[in-house]
Amino acid sequence: MNTTCDFLDAIKARHGVPSDYALAKTLGVTQQMISRYRTGRDFLSDSVAIQVAKLLELEPAVIIAAVHCERAKKPDEKAVWNTIFEKLGGIAAALFIGIGGMSAPSPAQASPTVQHGPAIGIM
């Protein structure tokens, strides 16, 4: 499962953002908020998660599900959000982040044997 820090680092790498200060400007949040995201004291709002998804060219629901999973306190809540993340294309997102933001495989390439409805992954 990708974390908020993974997504933030991927934006920096993909778009050549040199610092968390510049990243804050890119996302329209304060530098303190980036620090709070990185330390786990706060989590991406859904609107910031959508901005992150646009910058990474990922389905927004994938980022939102990852953030909700990360924020969940109870194991059963975390398990539900993790399942949603995986069903929404978590494999494609993990591959995307794992290769540093380079071109990721389509959802069909990432999991060719999965047959549970329409694939949602990279836009």
VOGU-3710 file (C-alpha; in Angstrom, 3 decimals, decimal comma):
1> mnttcdflda> 0,000/0,000/0,000  1,315/3,390/-0,915  1,468/6,046/1,760  1,001/9,798/1,647  4,786/10,216/1,757  5,133/7,919/-1,272  2,650/10,030/-3,224  4,311/13,302/-2,189  7,757/11,995/-3,141  6,418/10,754/-6,484
11> ikarhgvpsd> 5,071/14,227/-7,283  8,440/15,756/-6,429  10,288/13,251/-8,628  7,880/13,366/-11,547  7,534/17,139/-11,700  11,029/18,125/-10,577  9,741/19,798/-7,430  12,895/20,589/-5,443  11,536/20,967/-1,901  8,584/20,454/0,376
21> yalaktlgvt> 8,103/24,226/0,282  7,682/24,089/-3,501  5,491/20,996/-3,122  3,225/22,918/-0,746  2,842/25,658/-3,349  2,108/23,057/-6,038  -0,643/21,494/-3,910  -1,987/24,782/-2,564  -1,304/23,964/1,077  1,117/25,322/3,646
31> qqmisryrtg> 4,610/23,971/4,198  3,497/23,117/7,737  0,718/20,953/6,290  3,247/19,033/4,181  5,228/18,463/7,387  2,062/17,246/9,123  1,367/14,847/6,226  4,902/13,494/6,393  4,823/12,929/10,161  1,348/11,369/10,147
41> rdflsdsvai> -0,169/14,134/12,270  -2,579/14,956/9,435  -3,848/13,326/6,262  -4,659/14,538/2,773  -8,156/15,917/2,462  -10,174/14,450/-0,380  -9,677/17,654/-2,392  -5,885/17,547/-1,966  -5,939/13,809/-2,759  -7,695/14,649/-6,035
51> qvakllelep> -4,958/17,197/-6,821  -2,315/14,553/-6,038  -4,081/12,123/-8,374  -4,109/14,668/-11,192  -0,407/15,362/-10,776  0,380/11,630/-10,806  -2,152/10,850/-13,547  -3,904/8,306/-11,350  -7,575/7,640/-10,685  -8,517/9,952/-7,759
61> aviiaavhce> -10,397/7,147/-5,998  -7,119/5,206/-5,693  -5,441/8,044/-3,796  -8,537/8,716/-1,679  -8,805/5,038/-0,718  -5,094/4,894/0,170  -5,418/7,980/2,363  -8,530/6,669/4,112  -6,761/3,365/4,746  -3,766/5,193/6,187
71> rakkpdekav> -6,009/7,315/8,423  -8,193/4,416/9,685  -7,629/3,643/13,356  -9,492/0,345/13,703  -8,168/-2,802/12,011  -11,539/-3,632/10,449  -11,813/-0,123/8,948  -8,247/-0,343/7,655  -8,995/-3,739/6,087  -12,060/-2,396/4,284
81> wntifeklgg> -10,182/0,612/2,880  -7,257/-1,609/1,861  -9,665/-3,870/-0,052  -11,183/-0,839/-1,771  -7,702/0,453/-2,629  -6,745/-2,873/-4,185  -9,974/-3,132/-6,157  -9,590/0,413/-7,485  -6,194/-0,239/-8,967  -3,791/-0,365/-6,077
91> iaaalfigig> -1,574/-2,712/-8,033  -1,208/-0,170/-10,837  -0,628/2,631/-8,337  2,003/0,573/-6,498  3,801/-0,151/-9,757  3,578/3,518/-10,703  5,097/4,677/-7,440  7,621/1,833/-7,399  9,170/2,907/-10,679  9,454/6,534/-9,689
101> gmsapspaqa> 6,537/7,951/-11,603  7,528/6,668/-15,004  4,901/5,206/-17,297  2,932/2,546/-15,460  1,273/-0,466/-17,037  -2,404/-0,323/-17,744  -4,642/-2,051/-15,186  -5,020/-4,943/-17,637  -1,231/-5,355/-17,821  -0,837/-5,021/-14,052
111> sptvqhgpai> -3,298/-7,812/-13,283  -4,244/-9,707/-16,453  -6,133/-12,483/-14,652  -8,378/-10,273/-12,519  -11,924/-10,336/-13,847  -14,031/-8,393/-11,316  -15,630/-5,719/-13,441  -14,241/-2,643/-15,110  -10,665/-1,830/-14,232  -10,043/1,501/-12,595
121> gim> -6,464/2,597/-12,489  -4,402/5,068/-14,381  -6,280/7,755/-16,242
//
